[in-house]
Amino acid sequence: MPTRVHEFAWPDRVVVGTIGLPGARTFYLQVRAGTQIVSIALEKQQAAQLGEKIDEILDQLRDVEGNPHSVPTSTPIELVDNDQLEAVQEQFRTGAMSLGWDPTTAQVVVEAHPITDVDADDNGESLDDDGANGPEVLLVRMPVGTARAFAKRTREIVAAGRPACPLCGYPVNADGHVCTLPEA
């Protein structure tokens, strides 16, 4: 069955956001172009890594002599997006992700694939819940300014979770925390 590609070449909006309270949040990567909106669920660690790696790519490109791609050092103020997620209808839960750079368009490229279950018959085909839909992929291309804004917002969203215990490093819940320090 052919792969269904949700492709956004020049998105109007691309953000990471959450639904739920810290400790029980679901993270989403949401992309919009015109009236087309795609939201995919991802793990907090996936969001954190994505933001971090995008910043690394942008920093490397910015340091190229003459900064030929006009990579901003910080987030351009006109690209700051602190709005909530739009109506979320989860397209899929993210499994593998890849990140790249397209020098022909000067865009950061993010590709996300869903988590797949492999059939126990070892035929190598993946199944989804009802078996009726083919595999999907999200392909997003972001200009450098948008990518810088995306990375900044993603870091802020990830950091807005539960604070870490200064002694053991585990998250502190709103209703308290029992610190389990290892014995010395």
N, CA, C and O of each residue as an XYZ file, in Angstrom:
736
protein
N       0.849     -1.173      0.000
C       0.000      0.000      0.000
C       0.897      1.240      0.000
O       1.892      1.270      0.724
N       0.570      2.261     -0.793
C       1.428      3.448     -0.872
C       1.445      4.235      0.442
O       0.475      4.244      1.200
N       2.566      4.884      0.677
C       2.713      5.705      1.872
C       1.990      7.030      1.675
O       2.140      7.678      0.639
N       1.221      7.423      2.655
C       0.532      8.715      2.625
C       1.480      9.751      3.239
O       1.839      9.650      4.412
N       1.881     10.737      2.446
C       2.823     11.752      2.895
C       2.072     13.049      3.177
O       1.402     13.600      2.304
N       2.198     13.523      4.415
C       1.662     14.833      4.800
C       2.827     15.800      4.638
O       3.663     15.925      5.532
N       2.884     16.482      3.502
C       4.040     17.315      3.191
C       3.702     18.794      3.330
O       2.673     19.268      2.848
N       4.605     19.510      4.007
C       4.472     20.950      4.203
C       5.779     21.592      3.748
O       6.782     21.546      4.460
N       5.761     22.194      2.554
C       6.977     22.781      1.994
C       7.268     24.160      2.592
O       8.428     24.474      2.860
N       6.259     24.975      2.802
C       6.419     26.308      3.396
C       5.264     26.507      4.377
O       4.323     27.239      4.072
N       5.317     25.864      5.560
C       4.177     25.919      6.481
C       3.925     27.324      7.031
O       4.847     28.119      7.213
N       2.650     27.600      7.286
C       2.270     28.846      7.946
C       2.630     28.797      9.426
O       2.945     29.816     10.041
N       2.575     27.591      9.983
C       2.861     27.414     11.414
C       3.414     26.017     11.628
O       2.907     25.048     11.063
N       4.460     25.914     12.447
C       4.991     24.623     12.868
C       5.475     24.794     14.305
O       6.385     25.576     14.579
N       4.842     24.039     15.226
C       5.127     24.197     16.653
C       5.049     22.863     17.378
O       4.435     21.909     16.900
N       5.680     22.820     18.533
C       5.462     21.758     19.497
C       4.621     22.366     20.600
O       4.884     23.480     21.053
N       3.616     21.636     21.028
C       2.755     22.076     22.125
C       2.299     20.866     22.912
O       2.594     19.727     22.550
N       1.578     21.120     23.990
C       1.131     20.021     24.849
C      -0.340     20.170     25.197
O      -0.925     21.251     25.121
N      -0.906     19.047     25.577
C      -2.244     19.010     26.150
C      -2.111     18.245     27.458
O      -1.504     17.174     27.500
N      -2.676     18.794     28.521
C      -2.615     18.136     29.822
C      -1.723     18.879     30.790
O      -1.050     19.846     30.433
N      -1.731     18.402     32.030
C      -0.950     19.011     33.100
C       0.439     18.382     33.174
O       0.625     17.234     32.771
N       1.430     19.142     33.696
C       2.770     18.552     33.849
C       2.703     17.213     34.586
O       2.029     17.075     35.607
N       3.403     16.260     34.052
C       3.377     14.904     34.596
C       2.408     14.011     33.841
O       2.514     12.786     33.893
N       1.461     14.627     33.136
C       0.491     13.869     32.348
C       0.245     14.557     31.005
O      -0.842     14.466     30.435
N       1.273     15.245     30.514
C       1.129     15.968     29.246
C       1.354     15.040     28.061
O       2.131     14.087     28.127
N       0.655     15.344     26.986
C       0.917     14.710     25.705
C       1.508     15.783     24.811
O       0.946     16.869     24.672
N       2.650     15.472     24.204
C       3.343     16.411     23.330
C       2.900     16.185     21.892
O       2.721     15.049     21.452
N       2.727     17.281     21.171
C       2.337     17.217     19.767
C       3.240     18.107     18.929
O       3.630     19.197     19.348
N       3.560     17.629     17.754
C       4.167     18.443     16.704
C       3.002     18.769     15.780
O       2.382     17.872     15.209
N       2.708     20.064     15.636
C       1.568     20.479     14.832
C       2.044     21.392     13.704
O       2.830     22.315     13.918
N       1.552     21.115     12.511
C       1.930     21.873     11.329
C       0.657     22.320     10.622
O      -0.307     21.563     10.507
N       0.672     23.586     10.144
C      -0.481     24.119      9.409
C      -0.006     24.867      8.183
O       0.962     25.626      8.229
N      -0.712     24.636      7.078
C      -0.547     25.419      5.854
C      -1.961     25.666      5.345
O      -2.649     24.730      4.939
N      -2.395     26.919      5.367
C      -3.769     27.229      4.996
C      -4.728     26.553      5.947
O      -4.654     26.767      7.157
N      -5.626     25.742      5.422
C      -6.598     25.044      6.270
C      -6.164     23.627      6.622
O      -6.834     22.954      7.405
N      -5.046     23.163      6.051
C      -4.544     21.819      6.348
C      -3.748     21.851      7.644
O      -2.764     22.581      7.764
N      -4.185     21.049      8.616
C      -3.489     20.931      9.904
C      -3.210     19.462     10.167
O      -4.095     18.617     10.026
N      -1.980     19.164     10.547
C      -1.616     17.807     10.945
C      -0.972     17.892     12.319
O      -0.084     18.712     12.556
N      -1.433     17.031     13.224
C      -0.879     16.944     14.578
C      -0.431     15.514     14.814
O      -1.200     14.569     14.638
N       0.835     15.366     15.218
C       1.340     14.035     15.544
C       1.837     14.043     16.985
O       2.458     15.006     17.433
N       1.559     12.966     17.699
C       2.007     12.855     19.087
C       3.461     12.413     19.099
O       3.897     11.636     18.249
N       4.207     12.920     20.080
C       5.586     12.494     20.256
C       5.931     12.514     21.730
O       5.234     13.132     22.535
N       6.999     11.843     22.073
C       7.465     11.795     23.450
C       8.190     13.093     23.791
O       8.716     13.777     22.913
N       8.208     13.417     25.070
C       8.907     14.621     25.531
C      10.375     14.592     25.096
O      10.918     15.611     24.670
N      11.007     13.439     25.203
C      12.413     13.323     24.834
C      12.610     13.549     23.326
O      13.612     14.129     22.909
N      11.657     13.093     22.524
C      11.740     13.321     21.080
C      11.653     14.817     20.785
O      12.401     15.336     19.956
N      10.736     15.508     21.466
C      10.592     16.956     21.269
C      11.875     17.679     21.684
O      12.362     18.559     20.974
N      12.417     17.292     22.846
C      13.641     17.930     23.338
C      14.796     17.722     22.366
O      15.518     18.668     22.051
N      14.975     16.499     21.892
C      16.054     16.196     20.945
C      15.873     16.952     19.639
O      16.842     17.457     19.070
N      14.640     17.032     19.163
C      14.369     17.725     17.906
C      14.756     19.199     18.007
O      15.441     19.726     17.130
N      14.316     19.866     19.081
C      14.675     21.270     19.276
C      16.175     21.467     19.393
O      16.736     22.392     18.807
N      16.817     20.600     20.146
C      18.272     20.699     20.355
C      19.040     20.499     19.049
O      19.959     21.259     18.745
N      18.666     19.487     18.285
C      19.380     19.181     17.039
C      19.136     20.257     15.976
O      20.037     20.564     15.196
N      17.944     20.826     15.935
C      17.691     21.916     14.995
C      18.597     23.100     15.328
O      19.195     23.696     14.432
N      18.700     23.440     16.609
C      19.599     24.527     17.012
C      21.044     24.218     16.621
O      21.761     25.110     16.168
N      21.481     22.967     16.788
C      22.853     22.589     16.423
C      23.096     22.790     14.926
O      24.125     23.336     14.529
N      22.153     22.351     14.107
C      22.286     22.520     12.655
C      22.357     24.005     12.309
O      23.209     24.423     11.525
N      21.464     24.798     12.893
C      21.422     26.230     12.596
C      22.705     26.924     13.048
O      23.212     27.806     12.355
N      23.229     26.529     14.208
C      24.476     27.125     14.694
C      25.640     26.805     13.764
O      26.478     27.667     13.495
N      25.694     25.573     13.273
C      26.753     25.193     12.330
C      26.635     25.998     11.034
O      27.638     26.464     10.493
N      25.409     26.158     10.541
C      25.201     26.913      9.301
C      25.509     28.399      9.485
O      26.040     29.049      8.584
N      25.170     28.924     10.654
C      25.428     30.340     10.946
C      26.928     30.618     10.960
O      27.368     31.704     10.582
N      27.711     29.628     11.399
C      29.153     29.801     11.515
C      29.900     29.619     10.193
O      31.115     29.807     10.137
N      29.174     29.252      9.127
C      29.815     29.160      7.810
C      30.199     30.578      7.397
O      29.426     31.519      7.580
N      31.378     30.717      6.850
C      31.899     32.037      6.489
C      30.887     32.829      5.647
O      30.434     32.373      4.597
N      30.556     34.004      6.129
C      29.629     34.882      5.429
C      28.163     34.590      5.718
O      27.290     35.324      5.254
N      27.869     33.523      6.483
C      26.498     33.141      6.811
C      25.610     33.223      5.555
O      24.654     33.998      5.527
N      25.921     32.431      4.520
C      25.232     32.545      3.234
C      23.727     32.251      3.280
O      22.990     32.654      2.380
N      23.274     31.553      4.319
C      21.857     31.209      4.408
C      21.093     32.159      5.327
O      19.916     31.934      5.612
N      21.762     33.229      5.796
C      21.145     34.232      6.678
C      20.494     33.602      7.904
O      19.367     33.942      8.264
N      21.211     32.687      8.536
C      20.705     32.025      9.742
C      20.755     33.007     10.902
O      21.820     33.535     11.221
N      19.600     33.261     11.545
C      19.600     34.192     12.669
C      20.269     33.590     13.900
O      20.210     32.381     14.125
N      20.906     34.452     14.695
C      21.537     34.020     15.941
C      20.483     33.659     16.983
O      20.646     32.707     17.746
N      19.400     34.436     17.001
C      18.308     34.178     17.934
C      16.992     34.213     17.156
O      16.978     34.435     15.945
N      15.912     33.993     17.857
C      14.602     33.945     17.217
C      14.159     35.329     16.771
O      14.089     36.245     17.590
N      13.859     35.499     15.494
C      13.317     36.784     15.039
C      11.991     37.065     15.748
O      11.114     36.202     15.795
N      11.847     38.267     16.296
C      10.683     38.612     17.113
C       9.365     38.378     16.371
O       8.373     37.979     16.980
N       9.355     38.623     15.068
C       8.112     38.452     14.305
C       7.727     36.984     14.126
O       6.616     36.690     13.685
N       8.618     36.073     14.458
C       8.326     34.642     14.321
C       8.017     33.955     15.650
O       7.751     32.754     15.675
N       8.048     34.707     16.762
C       7.716     34.129     18.065
C       6.255     33.691     18.046
O       5.377     34.460     17.653
N       5.996     32.461     18.470
C       4.645     31.894     18.481
C       4.393     31.289     19.850
O       4.904     30.215     20.167
N       3.606     31.979     20.659
C       3.282     31.483     21.991
C       1.826     31.056     22.106
O       1.322     30.853     23.210
N       1.145     30.918     20.965
C      -0.261     30.532     20.970
C      -0.420     29.050     21.289
O       0.507     28.258     21.120
N      -1.611     28.699     21.751
C      -1.938     27.303     22.042
C      -2.001     26.514     20.736
O      -2.068     27.086     19.648
N      -1.979     25.203     20.867
C      -2.200     24.348     19.708
C      -3.592     24.616     19.157
O      -4.509     24.967     19.900
N      -3.740     24.448     17.858
C      -5.058     24.546     17.251
C      -5.762     23.222     17.492
O      -5.189     22.336     18.126
N      -6.990     23.059     17.006
C      -7.755     21.828     17.234
C      -6.882     20.615     16.907
O      -6.395     20.477     15.785
N      -6.691     19.744     17.891
C      -5.793     18.601     17.736
C      -6.580     17.345     17.412
O      -7.445     16.917     18.177
N      -6.265     16.765     16.262
C      -6.739     15.437     15.899
C      -5.475     14.648     15.577
O      -4.862     14.832     14.525
N      -5.098     13.773     16.493
C      -3.832     13.049     16.351
C      -3.828     12.187     15.096
O      -4.669     11.303     14.930
N      -2.868     12.458     14.218
C      -2.722     11.693     12.978
C      -2.039     10.361     13.260
O      -2.461      9.316     12.765
N      -0.974     10.411     14.065
C      -0.285      9.197     14.481
C       0.661      9.528     15.623
O       0.942     10.695     15.897
N       1.154      8.469     16.293
C       2.161      8.608     17.341
C       3.516      8.348     16.700
O       3.715      7.344     16.015
N       4.439      9.268     16.935
C       5.733      9.240     16.267
C       6.639      8.127     16.787
O       6.783      7.921     17.992
N       7.234      7.430     15.849
C       8.268      6.451     16.144
C       9.602      7.058     15.749
O      10.205      7.799     16.525
N      10.064      6.748     14.551
C      11.348      7.260     14.057
C      11.195      8.666     13.481
O      10.183      9.009     12.870
N      12.240      9.463     13.701
C      12.289     10.809     13.137
C      13.659     10.999     12.498
O      14.652     10.406     12.918
N      13.683     11.845     11.467
C      14.971     12.220     10.885
C      14.981     13.724     10.677
O      13.938     14.368     10.559
N      16.180     14.255     10.638
C      16.371     15.695     10.528
C      17.454     15.939      9.496
O      18.470     15.244      9.470
N      17.230     16.931      8.646
C      18.221     17.213      7.621
C      18.213     18.665      7.196
O      17.487     19.493      7.747
N      19.034     18.954      6.207
C      19.191     20.308      5.672
C      19.101     20.224      4.158
O      19.777     19.403      3.539
N      18.269     21.068      3.559
C      18.152     21.138      2.110
C      18.811     22.428      1.646
O      18.210     23.496      1.764
N      20.041     22.359      1.116
C      20.748     23.576      0.714
C      20.119     24.267     -0.496
O      20.345     25.457     -0.711
N      19.332     23.534     -1.289
C      18.719     24.152     -2.470
C      17.610     25.126     -2.105
O      17.358     26.083     -2.836
N      16.946     24.888     -0.977
C      15.872     25.789     -0.530
C      16.222     26.503      0.770
O      15.447     27.336      1.238
N      17.371     26.193      1.360
C      17.793     26.740      2.658
C      16.737     26.473      3.723
O      16.288     27.381      4.422
N      16.348     25.190      3.829
C      15.346     24.792      4.806
C      15.822     23.593      5.629
O      16.532     22.714      5.141
N      15.401     23.594      6.896
C      15.578     22.439      7.766
C      14.436     21.482      7.428
O      13.288     21.903      7.282
N      14.755     20.202      7.305
C      13.760     19.203      6.918
C      13.565     18.211      8.067
O      14.518     17.598      8.548
N      12.305     18.068      8.495
C      11.950     17.120      9.549
C      11.043     16.063      8.935
O      10.072     16.377      8.246
N      11.379     14.809      9.198
C      10.560     13.701      8.723
C      10.194     12.849      9.927
O      11.063     12.469     10.712
N       8.903     12.546     10.074
C       8.440     11.741     11.207
C       7.607     10.573     10.693
O       6.729     10.732      9.844
N       7.907      9.405     11.231
C       7.202      8.173     10.867
C       6.466      7.653     12.093
O       6.940      7.832     13.214
N       5.323      7.017     11.903
C       4.586      6.481     13.051
C       5.249      5.238     13.633
O       6.043      4.561     12.980
N       4.895      4.966     14.875
C       5.284      3.703     15.499
C       4.535      2.617     14.743
O       3.346      2.762     14.460
N       5.215      1.548     14.419
C       4.560      0.464     13.691
C       4.625     -0.820     14.493
O       5.561     -1.051     15.258
N       3.610     -1.651     14.301
C       3.583     -2.994     14.874
C       3.847     -3.957     13.734
O       3.183     -3.897     12.699
N       4.801     -4.837     13.916
C       5.123     -5.799     12.867
C       4.301     -7.056     13.082
O       4.187     -7.558     14.200
N       3.735     -7.550     12.006
C       2.916     -8.754     12.035
C       3.718     -9.927     12.587
O       4.881    -10.105     12.225
N       3.130    -10.700     13.429
C       3.809    -11.840     14.051
C       4.133    -12.945     13.055
O       4.911    -13.843     13.378
N       3.557    -12.908     11.845
C       3.821    -13.938     10.841
C       5.152    -13.740     10.141
O       5.483    -14.496      9.228
N       5.929    -12.729     10.551
C       7.240    -12.441      9.967
C       7.185    -12.124      8.475
O       8.155    -12.367      7.756
N       6.071    -11.589      8.006
C       6.019    -11.234      6.589
C       6.545     -9.831      6.337
O       6.591     -9.378      5.194
N       6.947     -9.136      7.409
C       7.581     -7.838      7.277
C       6.642     -6.674      7.026
O       7.087     -5.527      6.979
N       5.356     -6.940      6.863
C       4.423     -5.841      6.651
C       3.998     -5.267      7.988
O       3.856     -5.988      8.975
N       3.797     -3.957      8.006
C       3.334     -3.344      9.245
C       1.820     -3.222      9.206
O       1.212     -3.069      8.146
N       1.243     -3.292     10.365
C      -0.206     -3.197     10.501
C      -0.558     -1.962     11.296
O       0.181     -1.566     12.197
N      -1.695     -1.343     10.965
C      -2.215     -0.350     11.883
C      -3.438     -0.912     12.552
O      -3.790     -2.076     12.360
N      -4.100     -0.062     13.358
C      -5.192     -0.542     14.197
C      -6.236     -1.329     13.416
O      -6.632     -2.416     13.837
N      -6.688     -0.790     12.277
C      -7.745     -1.472     11.544
C      -7.238     -2.126     10.260
O      -8.008     -2.790      9.565
N      -5.965     -1.951      9.936
C      -5.396     -2.553      8.752
C      -5.854     -1.923      7.448
O      -5.409     -2.349      6.382
N      -6.734     -0.915      7.495
C      -7.299     -0.324      6.289
C      -6.445      0.793      5.725
O      -6.470      1.031      4.517
N      -5.713      1.463      6.535
C      -4.925      2.597      6.084
C      -3.481      2.183      5.858
O      -2.941      1.322      6.552
N      -2.869      2.824      4.864
C      -1.461      2.559      4.595
C      -0.580      3.333      5.553
O      -1.069      4.088      6.393
N       0.734      3.137      5.420
C       1.670      3.866      6.268
C       1.630      5.363      5.968
O       1.248      5.785      4.877
N       2.031      6.150      6.955
C       2.022      7.601      6.823
C       3.390      8.156      7.178
O       4.190      7.501      7.846
N       3.643      9.372      6.721
C       4.850     10.089      7.091
C       4.529     11.584      7.077
O       3.745     12.058      6.255
N       5.144     12.309      7.994
C       5.031     13.763      8.019
C       6.358     14.318      7.534
O       7.414     13.953      8.051
N       6.308     15.200      6.540
C       7.508     15.811      5.978
C       7.320     17.322      6.037
O       6.433     17.879      5.390
N       8.181     17.980      6.832
C       8.068     19.426      7.046
C       9.379     20.085      6.658
O      10.454     19.637      7.056
N       9.283     21.146      5.881
C      10.440     21.956      5.497
C      10.253     23.336      6.116
O       9.237     23.995      5.895
N      11.253     23.769      6.899
C      11.171     25.057      7.594
C      12.295     25.979      7.169
O      13.456     25.570      7.158
N      11.972     27.224      6.815
C      13.035     28.206      6.591
C      13.808     28.429      7.897
O      13.308     28.115      8.977
N      15.019     28.968      7.796
C      15.896     29.073      8.964
C      15.302     29.887     10.109
O      15.476     29.506     11.266
N      14.615     30.982      9.839
C      14.011     31.782     10.907
C      12.918     31.013     11.624
O      12.846     31.019     12.853
N      12.065     30.348     10.851
C      11.002     29.524     11.427
C      11.595     28.393     12.254
O      11.089     28.082     13.332
N      12.664     27.774     11.757
C      13.313     26.681     12.483
C      13.889     27.175     13.807
O      13.805     26.476     14.817
N      14.470     28.368     13.810
C      15.032     28.930     15.047
C      13.909     29.190     16.054
O      14.057     28.899     17.241
N      12.787     29.738     15.579
C      11.637     29.987     16.455
C      11.062     28.670     16.983
O      10.681     28.580     18.150
N      11.000     27.651     16.122
C      10.514     26.333     16.508
C      11.367     25.753     17.625
O      10.838     25.249     18.615
N      12.680     25.820     17.471
C      13.596     25.261     18.474
C      13.450     25.976     19.817
O      13.450     25.336     20.868
N      13.326     27.294     19.779
C      13.187     28.068     21.020
C      11.903     27.691     21.746
O      11.922     27.421     22.947
N      10.788     27.671     21.019
C       9.511     27.335     21.639
C       9.552     25.906     22.188
O       9.043     25.646     23.278
N      10.152     24.987     21.439
C      10.220     23.597     21.883
C      10.992     23.486     23.194
O      10.568     22.769     24.101
N      12.118     24.186     23.305
C      12.881     24.175     24.575
C      12.016     24.689     25.722
O      12.028     24.117     26.811
N      11.267     25.764     25.484
C      10.419     26.343     26.529
C       9.294     25.395     26.933
O       8.997     25.262     28.120
N       8.673     24.742     25.969
C       7.588     23.796     26.254
C       8.113     22.622     27.075
O       7.486     22.222     28.057
N       9.248     22.072     26.685
C       9.836     20.944     27.409
C      10.197     21.360     28.839
O       9.964     20.608     29.785
N      10.759     22.549     28.990
C      11.185     23.023     30.314
C      10.017     23.379     31.226
O      10.201     23.508     32.436
N       8.831     23.538     30.676
C       7.675     23.941     31.473
C       7.051     22.783     32.250
O       5.994     22.954     32.857
N       7.667     21.641     32.243
C       7.142     20.476     32.957
C       7.436     20.539     34.443
O       7.746     21.597     34.992
N       7.331     19.393     35.076
C       7.580     19.299     36.512
C       9.039     19.605     36.815
O       9.927     19.184     36.072
N       9.298     20.332     37.896
C      10.695     20.598     38.260
C      11.375     19.307     38.737
O      10.720     18.389     39.231
N      12.686     19.262     38.578
C      13.458     18.101     39.026
C      13.880     18.292     40.478
O      14.203     19.402     40.902
N      13.873     17.202     41.228
C      14.343     17.220     42.610
C      15.848     17.511     42.595
O      16.588     16.864     41.854
N      16.308     18.469     43.396
C      17.736     18.790     43.403
C      18.603     17.676     43.997
O      19.816     17.661     43.791
N      17.991     16.751     44.726
C      18.754     15.672     45.352
C      18.850     14.417     44.486
O      19.931     13.852     44.316
N      17.701     13.981     43.935
C      17.717     12.721     43.189
C      17.528     12.907     41.683
O      17.822     12.004     40.900
N      17.040     14.074     41.283
C      16.874     14.346     39.863
C      15.550     13.888     39.279
O      15.248     14.192     38.125
N      14.757     13.162     40.053
C      13.451     12.727     39.549
C      12.457     13.879     39.614
O      12.633     14.799     40.413
N      11.402     13.842     38.775
C      10.417     14.931     38.771
C       9.668     15.029     40.098
O       9.373     14.025     40.746
N       9.373     16.261     40.478
C       8.598     16.528     41.689
C       7.159     16.776     41.268
O       6.883     17.691     40.492
N       6.243     15.964     41.780
C       4.827     16.110     41.457
C       4.211     17.245     42.257
O       4.762     17.661     43.275
N       3.076     17.743     41.803
C       2.383     18.823     42.493
C       1.944     18.396     43.897
O       1.855     19.235     44.794
N       1.666     17.092     44.101
C       1.234     16.608     45.402
C       2.375     16.124     46.276
O       2.135     15.496     47.308
N       3.608     16.401     45.887
C       4.750     16.041     46.712
C       5.694     15.086     46.024
O       5.506     14.709     44.867
N       6.718     14.706     46.770
C       7.770     13.859     46.190
C       8.472     13.119     47.314
O       8.834     13.707     48.334
N       8.656     11.839     47.117
C       9.426     11.035     48.057
C      10.777     10.793     47.392
O      10.874     10.079     46.393
N      11.803     11.392     47.954
C      13.128     11.311     47.379
C      13.744      9.956     47.689
O      13.783      9.520     48.840
N      14.221      9.308     46.650
C      14.838      7.991     46.825
C      16.321      8.095     46.505
O      16.780      7.655     45.451
N      17.052      8.681     47.425
C      18.496      8.827     47.234
C      19.175      7.476     47.373
O      18.829      6.706     48.268
N      20.128      7.172     46.514
C      20.860      5.921     46.663
C      21.693      5.962     47.938
O      22.178      7.014     48.353
N      21.845      4.805     48.540
C      22.631      4.739     49.777
C      24.108      4.933     49.457
O      24.609      4.451     48.441
N      24.796      5.650     50.349
C      26.212      5.942     50.127
C      27.096      4.840     50.593
O      28.318      4.936     50.475
